[in-house]
């Protein structure tokens, strides 16, 4: 499982011209699943997202987690995170989990996060989405449940 975590001042998702979800201060997490991702991968990434100390404390030091800072969590599926562009100019997406299976993992991941954090919003799996965000910092962290960066 791969995830791009962005600290945001606000974020929203639009589908067919209508805003379907939004948060204020918090984290926008773009997530992608690969073959064999299981409960351990979902749990690892959820713990990391919710535990990252990327919000400023009273001294202006990034020392607070999402729950400590009182922010929202927006989760958006993005299979292109598993794109491989090492050869040629057209990325291969063979590393991405097939859509039907990925939709199930996405729903499981949302449910897991909702049990651990009070404010969780989401995109629409498989939809063509417009994702708007105001990156705060900017702060962007890459997570992968299977390899180190």
ROZAMAR-413523 format. One record per residue (C-alpha): chain; x, y, z. Coordinates in nm, 4 decimals. Example, Ala and Ser with C-alpha at 12.3 -4.5 7.8 and 13.67 -1.06 7.14 Angstrom:
2
LUMMAR / A / 1.2300 / -0.4500 / 0.7800
LUMMAR / A / 1.3670 / -0.1060 / 0.7140
***
This chain:
149
LUMMAR / A / 0.0000 / 0.0000 / 0.0000
LUMMAR / A / 0.1261 / 0.3437 / -0.0908
LUMMAR / A / 0.0164 / 0.6742 / 0.0465
LUMMAR / A / 0.1003 / 1.0387 / -0.0107
LUMMAR / A / 0.0251 / 1.2343 / 0.3064
LUMMAR / A / -0.0189 / 1.6093 / 0.2722
LUMMAR / A / -0.0768 / 1.8475 / 0.5598
LUMMAR / A / -0.3527 / 2.0805 / 0.4433
LUMMAR / A / -0.5248 / 2.3972 / 0.5559
LUMMAR / A / -0.8287 / 2.2651 / 0.3659
LUMMAR / A / -0.9203 / 2.0030 / 0.1072
LUMMAR / A / -1.2266 / 1.9024 / -0.0920
LUMMAR / A / -1.3325 / 1.6469 / -0.3516
LUMMAR / A / -1.5610 / 1.7289 / -0.6431
LUMMAR / A / -1.7420 / 1.4744 / -0.8616
LUMMAR / A / -1.9605 / 1.5765 / -1.1574
LUMMAR / A / -1.9416 / 1.9419 / -1.0557
LUMMAR / A / -2.0562 / 1.8859 / -0.6965
LUMMAR / A / -1.8442 / 1.8843 / -0.3807
LUMMAR / A / -1.8878 / 1.5417 / -0.2221
LUMMAR / A / -1.6604 / 1.5902 / 0.0794
LUMMAR / A / -1.4385 / 1.8483 / 0.2461
LUMMAR / A / -1.2223 / 1.9109 / 0.5512
LUMMAR / A / -1.0547 / 2.2106 / 0.7057
LUMMAR / A / -0.7127 / 2.1758 / 0.8685
LUMMAR / A / -0.5855 / 1.8214 / 0.8567
LUMMAR / A / -0.4411 / 1.5566 / 0.6282
LUMMAR / A / -0.5189 / 1.4671 / 0.2691
LUMMAR / A / -0.4117 / 1.1054 / 0.2133
LUMMAR / A / -0.3898 / 0.9761 / -0.1444
LUMMAR / A / -0.3886 / 0.5956 / -0.1263
LUMMAR / A / -0.3147 / 0.3103 / -0.3659
LUMMAR / A / -0.3204 / -0.0648 / -0.3203
LUMMAR / A / -0.1045 / -0.3355 / -0.4761
LUMMAR / A / -0.1335 / -0.7116 / -0.5174
LUMMAR / A / -0.1334 / -0.8913 / -0.1850
LUMMAR / A / -0.2088 / -0.5913 / 0.0355
LUMMAR / A / -0.3812 / -0.7177 / 0.3470
LUMMAR / A / -0.4967 / -0.6085 / 0.6885
LUMMAR / A / -0.1371 / -0.5613 / 0.8064
LUMMAR / A / -0.0702 / -0.3093 / 0.5293
LUMMAR / A / -0.3900 / -0.1168 / 0.6021
LUMMAR / A / -0.3141 / -0.1104 / 0.9739
LUMMAR / A / 0.0465 / 0.0013 / 0.9204
LUMMAR / A / -0.0509 / 0.2938 / 0.6961
LUMMAR / A / -0.3448 / 0.3981 / 0.9179
LUMMAR / A / -0.1195 / 0.4033 / 1.2243
LUMMAR / A / 0.1423 / 0.6055 / 1.0395
LUMMAR / A / -0.1044 / 0.8622 / 0.9033
LUMMAR / A / -0.2716 / 0.9163 / 1.2386
LUMMAR / A / 0.0536 / 0.9130 / 1.4349
LUMMAR / A / 0.2733 / 1.1365 / 1.2188
LUMMAR / A / 0.3832 / 1.4380 / 1.4201
LUMMAR / A / 0.3527 / 1.6933 / 1.1398
LUMMAR / A / 0.1439 / 1.9654 / 1.3064
LUMMAR / A / 0.2919 / 2.2592 / 1.4930
LUMMAR / A / 0.2767 / 2.2804 / 1.8703
LUMMAR / A / 0.2560 / 2.6089 / 2.0611
LUMMAR / A / 0.6274 / 2.6696 / 1.9918
LUMMAR / A / 0.5897 / 2.6252 / 1.6156
LUMMAR / A / 0.7619 / 2.2852 / 1.6162
LUMMAR / A / 0.6103 / 1.9938 / 1.4221
LUMMAR / A / 0.5335 / 1.7893 / 1.7291
LUMMAR / A / 0.1600 / 1.7090 / 1.7167
LUMMAR / A / -0.0295 / 1.4246 / 1.5506
LUMMAR / A / -0.3540 / 1.4711 / 1.3615
LUMMAR / A / -0.5698 / 1.3863 / 1.6607
LUMMAR / A / -0.3674 / 1.6128 / 1.8903
LUMMAR / A / -0.4021 / 1.8992 / 1.6425
LUMMAR / A / -0.7752 / 1.8370 / 1.6050
LUMMAR / A / -0.7780 / 1.8065 / 1.2276
LUMMAR / A / -0.9770 / 1.6125 / 0.9716
LUMMAR / A / -0.8624 / 1.3262 / 0.7505
LUMMAR / A / -0.9521 / 1.3129 / 0.3796
LUMMAR / A / -0.8796 / 0.9804 / 0.2078
LUMMAR / A / -0.8769 / 0.9635 / -0.1729
LUMMAR / A / -0.8012 / 0.6581 / -0.3859
LUMMAR / A / -0.5341 / 0.7104 / -0.6513
LUMMAR / A / -0.4175 / 0.3931 / -0.8284
LUMMAR / A / -0.1568 / 0.5936 / -1.0247
LUMMAR / A / 0.0654 / 0.5915 / -0.7140
LUMMAR / A / 0.1587 / 0.2415 / -0.8278
LUMMAR / A / 0.2535 / 0.3648 / -1.1742
LUMMAR / A / 0.5967 / 0.2548 / -1.2927
LUMMAR / A / 0.7588 / 0.5040 / -1.5309
LUMMAR / A / 1.1115 / 0.3591 / -1.5351
LUMMAR / A / 1.0768 / 0.2362 / -1.8942
LUMMAR / A / 0.9491 / 0.4477 / -2.1782
LUMMAR / A / 0.7164 / 0.7432 / -2.1427
LUMMAR / A / 0.3870 / 0.5684 / -2.0663
LUMMAR / A / 0.3646 / 0.4458 / -1.7061
LUMMAR / A / 0.2661 / 0.0857 / -1.6412
LUMMAR / A / -0.0023 / 0.0329 / -1.3798
LUMMAR / A / 0.0394 / -0.3432 / -1.3543
LUMMAR / A / 0.1528 / -0.2976 / -0.9936
LUMMAR / A / -0.1857 / -0.1567 / -0.8950
LUMMAR / A / -0.4438 / -0.3907 / -0.7455
LUMMAR / A / -0.7355 / -0.4674 / -0.9818
LUMMAR / A / -1.0255 / -0.2214 / -0.9312
LUMMAR / A / -1.2807 / -0.4581 / -0.7760
LUMMAR / A / -1.0331 / -0.5841 / -0.5160
LUMMAR / A / -0.8922 / -0.2334 / -0.4578
LUMMAR / A / -1.2442 / -0.0972 / -0.3938
LUMMAR / A / -1.2851 / -0.3535 / -0.1166
LUMMAR / A / -0.9472 / -0.2597 / 0.0380
LUMMAR / A / -1.0377 / 0.1102 / 0.0117
LUMMAR / A / -1.3641 / 0.0515 / 0.1993
LUMMAR / A / -1.1797 / -0.1528 / 0.4624
LUMMAR / A / -0.9198 / 0.1229 / 0.5005
LUMMAR / A / -1.1891 / 0.3899 / 0.5389
LUMMAR / A / -1.3690 / 0.1830 / 0.8015
LUMMAR / A / -1.0434 / 0.1251 / 0.9911
LUMMAR / A / -0.9582 / 0.4952 / 0.9933
LUMMAR / A / -1.3108 / 0.5873 / 1.1034
LUMMAR / A / -1.2719 / 0.3651 / 1.4103
LUMMAR / A / -0.9529 / 0.5510 / 1.5044
LUMMAR / A / -1.0276 / 0.9137 / 1.4157
LUMMAR / A / -1.3461 / 1.1199 / 1.4613
LUMMAR / A / -1.3373 / 1.3192 / 1.1347
LUMMAR / A / -1.2795 / 1.1097 / 0.8209
LUMMAR / A / -1.4020 / 1.2139 / 0.4765
LUMMAR / A / -1.3385 / 1.0422 / 0.1457
LUMMAR / A / -1.3386 / 1.0638 / -0.2284
LUMMAR / A / -1.5475 / 0.8371 / -0.4507
LUMMAR / A / -1.3620 / 0.5220 / -0.5511
LUMMAR / A / -1.3204 / 0.4938 / -0.9281
LUMMAR / A / -1.4756 / 0.8328 / -1.0034
LUMMAR / A / -1.3117 / 1.1094 / -1.2000
LUMMAR / A / -1.2489 / 1.3513 / -0.9139
LUMMAR / A / -1.1344 / 1.7072 / -0.8799
LUMMAR / A / -0.9259 / 1.7242 / -0.5631
LUMMAR / A / -0.8624 / 2.0726 / -0.4295
LUMMAR / A / -0.6200 / 2.1365 / -0.1484
LUMMAR / A / -0.4320 / 2.4140 / 0.0160
LUMMAR / A / -0.1079 / 2.2448 / 0.1169
LUMMAR / A / 0.0070 / 2.3780 / 0.4531
LUMMAR / A / 0.3833 / 2.4196 / 0.4702
LUMMAR / A / 0.4084 / 2.2478 / 0.2321
LUMMAR / A / 0.4391 / 1.9221 / 0.4213
LUMMAR / A / 0.4263 / 1.6048 / 0.2108
LUMMAR / A / 0.5266 / 1.2563 / 0.3323
LUMMAR / A / 0.5493 / 0.9356 / 0.1271
LUMMAR / A / 0.4473 / 0.6079 / 0.2923
LUMMAR / A / 0.4748 / 0.2540 / 0.1613
LUMMAR / A / 0.3808 / -0.0478 / 0.3695
LUMMAR / A / 0.6363 / -0.2668 / 0.1924
LUMMAR / A / 0.9500 / -0.0692 / 0.1195
LUMMAR / A / 1.1578 / 0.2080 / 0.2599
LUMMAR / A / 1.2284 / 0.5312 / 0.0735
***
